[in-house]
Amino acid sequence: MALAHRAYRKGLALENGTRRAFTSWHWYTTAERVESDCERLIQEALETFSEPVADRLAEAMARWRLYPQIGLVGTMYGFMEDAPDGSRGAVVSTPSMHLSPETLQRLANLGCGLDFRSVRRH
């Protein structure tokens, strides 16, 4: 994982035309890579960052009313295809993810949410 220190302010315009609903501060991010094991990526984030500083994280959560969250973005690549009715659309794989009870418990122990977003590229 690489240090990323990025802050996003509430109301900031996003590429898709919407605006950020809340302010967020990102401490760490992984390098972009081809990986199909979402659970392994989450476990890596827990082991590298969250669990080693769990006590300090809990203190910061209480003091500043923070809500820790692990964000996972899946990017699916597809292609354009003609439908029988003559319309044209992107064919992209549907994302899926499985998390074991142990990983869910580790997230819960930290009071940590999980944000999974999928992005289509074609």
Short mmCIF file of the C-alpha atoms (twelve columns), coordinates in Angstrom:
data_MODEL
# 
_entry.id   MODEL 
# 
loop_
_atom_site.group_PDB 
_atom_site.id 
_atom_site.type_symbol 
_atom_site.label_atom_id 
_atom_site.label_alt_id 
_atom_site.label_comp_id 
_atom_site.label_asym_id 
_atom_site.label_seq_id 
_atom_site.Cartn_x 
_atom_site.Cartn_y 
_atom_site.Cartn_z 
_atom_site.pdbx_PDB_model_num 
ATOM 1   C CA . MET A 1   0.000   0.000   0.000   1 
ATOM 2   C CA . ALA A 2   1.145   3.497   -0.705  1 
ATOM 3   C CA . LEU A 3   0.652   6.614   1.351   1 
ATOM 4   C CA . ALA A 4   -1.927  8.787   -0.365  1 
ATOM 5   C CA . HIS A 5   -3.096  11.611  1.944   1 
ATOM 6   C CA . ARG A 6   -5.925  12.962  -0.162  1 
ATOM 7   C CA . ALA A 7   -8.829  15.062  1.067   1 
ATOM 8   C CA . TYR A 8   -12.156 15.549  -0.685  1 
ATOM 9   C CA . ARG A 9   -14.504 18.327  0.419   1 
ATOM 10  C CA . LYS A 10  -18.280 18.109  0.583   1 
ATOM 11  C CA . GLY A 11  -19.794 19.625  -2.553  1 
ATOM 12  C CA . LEU A 12  -16.743 18.960  -4.747  1 
ATOM 13  C CA . ALA A 13  -17.800 18.316  -8.366  1 
ATOM 14  C CA . LEU A 14  -17.072 14.788  -9.600  1 
ATOM 15  C CA . GLU A 15  -16.290 13.629  -13.145 1 
ATOM 16  C CA . ASN A 16  -19.809 12.192  -13.547 1 
ATOM 17  C CA . GLY A 17  -21.431 15.569  -12.807 1 
ATOM 18  C CA . THR A 18  -22.533 14.781  -9.249  1 
ATOM 19  C CA . ARG A 19  -21.125 16.360  -6.098  1 
ATOM 20  C CA . ARG A 20  -19.501 14.740  -3.057  1 
ATOM 21  C CA . ALA A 21  -22.074 14.222  -0.311  1 
ATOM 22  C CA . PHE A 22  -19.510 14.422  2.504   1 
ATOM 23  C CA . THR A 23  -15.931 15.382  3.274   1 
ATOM 24  C CA . SER A 24  -13.449 12.499  3.335   1 
ATOM 25  C CA . TRP A 25  -9.772  12.018  4.001   1 
ATOM 26  C CA . HIS A 26  -7.939  9.103   2.395   1 
ATOM 27  C CA . TRP A 27  -4.863  7.818   4.176   1 
ATOM 28  C CA . TYR A 28  -3.780  4.841   2.109   1 
ATOM 29  C CA . THR A 29  -4.469  3.414   -1.293  1 
ATOM 30  C CA . THR A 30  -3.251  0.371   -3.180  1 
ATOM 31  C CA . ALA A 31  -1.684  0.532   -6.597  1 
ATOM 32  C CA . GLU A 32  -4.075  -0.257  -9.424  1 
ATOM 33  C CA . ARG A 33  -3.759  -3.913  -10.342 1 
ATOM 34  C CA . VAL A 34  -5.557  -6.845  -11.879 1 
ATOM 35  C CA . GLU A 35  -6.993  -8.745  -8.943  1 
ATOM 36  C CA . SER A 36  -10.126 -10.829 -8.684  1 
ATOM 37  C CA . ASP A 37  -9.921  -11.687 -4.984  1 
ATOM 38  C CA . CYS A 38  -11.732 -8.784  -3.318  1 
ATOM 39  C CA . GLU A 39  -11.519 -10.418 0.079   1 
ATOM 40  C CA . ARG A 40  -7.717  -10.619 -0.150  1 
ATOM 41  C CA . LEU A 41  -7.537  -6.887  -0.984  1 
ATOM 42  C CA . ILE A 42  -9.695  -6.028  2.037   1 
ATOM 43  C CA . GLN A 43  -7.620  -8.267  4.296   1 
ATOM 44  C CA . GLU A 44  -4.473  -6.528  3.006   1 
ATOM 45  C CA . ALA A 45  -5.913  -3.128  3.913   1 
ATOM 46  C CA . LEU A 46  -6.882  -4.379  7.384   1 
ATOM 47  C CA . GLU A 47  -3.463  -5.936  8.028   1 
ATOM 48  C CA . THR A 48  -1.446  -3.023  6.658   1 
ATOM 49  C CA . PHE A 49  -3.291  -0.079  8.060   1 
ATOM 50  C CA . SER A 50  -6.402  -0.510  10.162  1 
ATOM 51  C CA . GLU A 51  -5.560  -3.234  12.645  1 
ATOM 52  C CA . PRO A 52  -2.048  -2.007  13.591  1 
ATOM 53  C CA . VAL A 53  -3.523  1.355   14.663  1 
ATOM 54  C CA . ALA A 54  -6.896  0.122   15.934  1 
ATOM 55  C CA . ASP A 55  -6.547  1.811   19.340  1 
ATOM 56  C CA . ARG A 56  -5.623  5.180   17.862  1 
ATOM 57  C CA . LEU A 57  -8.323  4.794   15.212  1 
ATOM 58  C CA . ALA A 58  -10.971 4.173   17.897  1 
ATOM 59  C CA . GLU A 59  -9.768  7.242   19.808  1 
ATOM 60  C CA . ALA A 60  -9.935  9.439   16.692  1 
ATOM 61  C CA . MET A 61  -13.398 8.075   15.837  1 
ATOM 62  C CA . ALA A 62  -14.696 9.047   19.270  1 
ATOM 63  C CA . ARG A 63  -12.980 12.424  19.377  1 
ATOM 64  C CA . TRP A 64  -13.887 13.669  15.898  1 
ATOM 65  C CA . ARG A 65  -16.948 11.506  15.132  1 
ATOM 66  C CA . LEU A 66  -15.148 9.769   12.276  1 
ATOM 67  C CA . TYR A 67  -16.509 6.823   10.345  1 
ATOM 68  C CA . PRO A 68  -13.735 4.601   8.974   1 
ATOM 69  C CA . GLN A 69  -14.435 2.917   5.688   1 
ATOM 70  C CA . ILE A 70  -12.576 0.688   3.290   1 
ATOM 71  C CA . GLY A 71  -13.354 1.581   -0.292  1 
ATOM 72  C CA . LEU A 72  -12.998 -0.961  -3.069  1 
ATOM 73  C CA . VAL A 73  -13.437 0.045   -6.707  1 
ATOM 74  C CA . GLY A 74  -13.854 -2.659  -9.323  1 
ATOM 75  C CA . THR A 75  -13.320 -1.649  -12.934 1 
ATOM 76  C CA . MET A 76  -14.865 -3.896  -15.564 1 
ATOM 77  C CA . TYR A 77  -13.884 -3.662  -19.195 1 
ATOM 78  C CA . GLY A 78  -16.276 -4.627  -21.959 1 
ATOM 79  C CA . PHE A 79  -17.086 -4.161  -25.608 1 
ATOM 80  C CA . MET A 80  -19.896 -2.733  -27.718 1 
ATOM 81  C CA . GLU A 81  -22.400 -5.168  -29.179 1 
ATOM 82  C CA . ASP A 82  -25.439 -4.890  -31.464 1 
ATOM 83  C CA . ALA A 83  -28.689 -6.265  -30.030 1 
ATOM 84  C CA . PRO A 84  -31.278 -8.128  -32.171 1 
ATOM 85  C CA . ASP A 85  -33.468 -5.003  -32.158 1 
ATOM 86  C CA . GLY A 86  -30.644 -2.965  -33.708 1 
ATOM 87  C CA . SER A 87  -29.691 -1.091  -30.561 1 
ATOM 88  C CA . ARG A 88  -26.089 -0.939  -29.479 1 
ATOM 89  C CA . GLY A 89  -24.796 -1.295  -25.938 1 
ATOM 90  C CA . ALA A 90  -21.823 -2.174  -23.795 1 
ATOM 91  C CA . VAL A 91  -21.351 -5.765  -22.688 1 
ATOM 92  C CA . VAL A 92  -19.553 -5.730  -19.355 1 
ATOM 93  C CA . SER A 93  -19.123 -8.446  -16.750 1 
ATOM 94  C CA . THR A 94  -21.245 -8.165  -13.621 1 
ATOM 95  C CA . PRO A 95  -19.162 -7.616  -10.477 1 
ATOM 96  C CA . SER A 96  -19.377 -10.075 -7.627  1 
ATOM 97  C CA . MET A 97  -17.742 -10.309 -4.238  1 
ATOM 98  C CA . HIS A 98  -17.694 -12.800 -1.401  1 
ATOM 99  C CA . LEU A 99  -16.502 -11.959 2.109   1 
ATOM 100 C CA . SER A 100 -16.022 -14.636 4.752   1 
ATOM 101 C CA . PRO A 101 -17.606 -14.241 8.203   1 
ATOM 102 C CA . GLU A 102 -14.078 -13.742 9.588   1 
ATOM 103 C CA . THR A 103 -13.374 -10.755 7.316   1 
ATOM 104 C CA . LEU A 104 -16.778 -9.246  8.067   1 
ATOM 105 C CA . GLN A 105 -16.049 -9.637  11.789  1 
ATOM 106 C CA . ARG A 106 -12.665 -7.928  11.407  1 
ATOM 107 C CA . LEU A 107 -14.383 -4.966  9.721   1 
ATOM 108 C CA . ALA A 108 -17.055 -4.901  12.434  1 
ATOM 109 C CA . ASN A 109 -14.460 -5.029  15.214  1 
ATOM 110 C CA . LEU A 110 -13.023 -1.761  13.896  1 
ATOM 111 C CA . GLY A 111 -16.451 -0.203  13.365  1 
ATOM 112 C CA . CYS A 112 -15.423 -0.014  9.727   1 
ATOM 113 C CA . GLY A 113 -17.767 0.189   6.757   1 
ATOM 114 C CA . LEU A 114 -17.148 -1.146  3.265   1 
ATOM 115 C CA . ASP A 115 -17.856 0.882   0.139   1 
ATOM 116 C CA . PHE A 116 -17.824 -1.229  -3.031  1 
ATOM 117 C CA . ARG A 117 -18.240 0.595   -6.315  1 
ATOM 118 C CA . SER A 118 -18.081 -0.783  -9.802  1 
ATOM 119 C CA . VAL A 119 -16.987 1.254   -12.802 1 
ATOM 120 C CA . ARG A 120 -17.642 0.178   -16.380 1 
ATOM 121 C CA . ARG A 121 -15.144 0.902   -19.135 1 
ATOM 122 C CA . HIS A 122 -15.663 0.122   -22.791 1 
# 
